């Protein structure tokens, strides 16, 4: 297994992962529309220093990815890392890929001087039910609520 930073050539492999996890089922958009979005976000990640996409690769197949954002956190005196997405293709789960992607996200956050790293895991997801993040040493916050405001319903 190889973990590396995303490259523009990875867009189709990322699309395969997103199709596998069922992320856009029922959203009424065609795969070509999603592929264009992925290509745009990959290019953004390559060009920007505050965003990182890590991919896991086995041979010629992308098996998983993690998307990490780095944001200033003024009152804590450092940046905060945020894992926005971490997904592993179904047949590759349980082989340490998710854990390695997460470790690389943490290492990169430390290298960038982040004071903490966080993520949101939906309680109905398999990874939450099987305690994936707590097994990796992460602590679930009980003192915070997660809020969202949709800005564009077509996304």
Buried (B, 14 or more C-beta within 10 A) or exposed (E): BEBEEBEEEBBEBBBBBBBBBEEBEEEEEEEEEBBEBBBEBBEEBBEEEEBBBBBBBBEEEBBBBBBBBBEEBEEEEBBBBBBEBBBBBEEBBEBEBBBBBBBBBBEBBEEBEBEEBBBEBEEEEEBBEEEBBEEEEBEEEEEEEEEEEEEEEEE
